[in-house]
């Protein structure tokens, strides 16, 4: 249900990083004296805040509509701490923005949407 939204958010993160690397904007900033550690920490904090705001809305809707997902909030809160660094590493796999967007969206939709549904179904299967 929320896999599409989070897949799109990760796609935007990877797309931004690929475009910035291809166009040489990060290199220009480094030449101008930017600290590389500050660059990555700033990007991570911005992406973390962006995802956590969406997660707060998602968790609020879970509780507001009494969906019975009381223990899911911990997984949602921890999601950005794994998916953002993975997305940063994955952005180096691509040299074209459109390929990065397409692969990232389908990969994360498959992992977040389809695989979570399959594992949920296996958990509910009778012994």
N, C-alpha and C positions, 0 to 999 in steps of 0.2 A: 504494500500500500504506500509506504513512504519511500520505497526503493527508487522510484523514478525521480523524486525530488532530490534525494541525496546523490544519485548518479549524475544529475545535471549540475549540482554544486561542485562535485569533484571534476567534472568535465571543464567547468569554467576555470578551476584552479590550474589544471594541466595545460589548458589552452593558453592562459596568460603566461605561464612559465616558458612554453615552447616559443611563443611569439616574441617574448622578451629576449630569449637566448638567440633566436634566429636573426632578429633585427639588430642585435648588438647593443641594446640599451643597458644591460647589466655591465657589459665590458666598458661602456662609456662612463658609467657611474663609478666603476672601480678605478679607471684612469683619473677621474676627477677627485679621487681621494676617499671614496666611500669604503667603510670597513665591511668586508664580506660577511663577517659574523653578524653585524647589525642588520645587513640586508636580509639574511635568512631568518633571523629572529623576528624582525619586523613583519616579514611575509607570513611566518608561521602564526604570530599573534593575531594578525588581521584575519587570516583564514580561519583560525580557531574561533575567534569572536563571531565571525559570519556564520559558521556552522553551529556554534552553540546557541545562538539566537534562534535559529531554525529548530534546533532540538528542543529548546524550552517551549516553543509553540507546539511542537509535536507531542511532547509529554503532557502539556496542559490539555490538549485535545483528547488524549487518551483518558485522562482522569475526568475531564469535563463530560465526555460521552459515556463514561463508565464502561470502558471496553474490557476491563478485567485483565489488563496488562500491567499489573502493579509492580512486577519485578523487572520489566523491560526498561525502565528508566536508567538503570545502571549501565546497560549495554549501550543505550543511546548516548549517554554522557561520555562514555569511554571511546566511542566510535572515532571522533576526530583525532585522537591521539595516535591512532594506528593508520587511519586512512590518509591523513594529510602528509606525513613523512613518506608513505608508500607512493603517493601521487607525485611528490617531488622527485623521487628516484625514477619513477616511471616516465616522467617528462623527458628524461635524457634518452629514452628509447626512440624518440621521434624527431624527425627533421622537418616534418610538414604539419601544420596546425590542424588541417582537416582530418588527417589520419589519426592524430592524437585525440581529437574530439570523438571521432567515431569509435575507435577502439576502447577508449576510456568509458564512454557511456555504456556500450554494450557489455563490457567486462564487469563493470560495477553493478549494472542492472542484473546481470546473471548471478553474481555473487550475493548481492544484497536481496534481490527479489526471489529468484528462482531457487537458489540453494537454501535460503532460509525457510522457504515454504516446504521444500523437500525434507529438510531436517525436522521441521515442526510436524510434518505428516508422519515421519518415521517415529517420532517420539510418542505420537498418539496411537500408533498401531498396536493392536493387542499382541500379547506375548504368545 
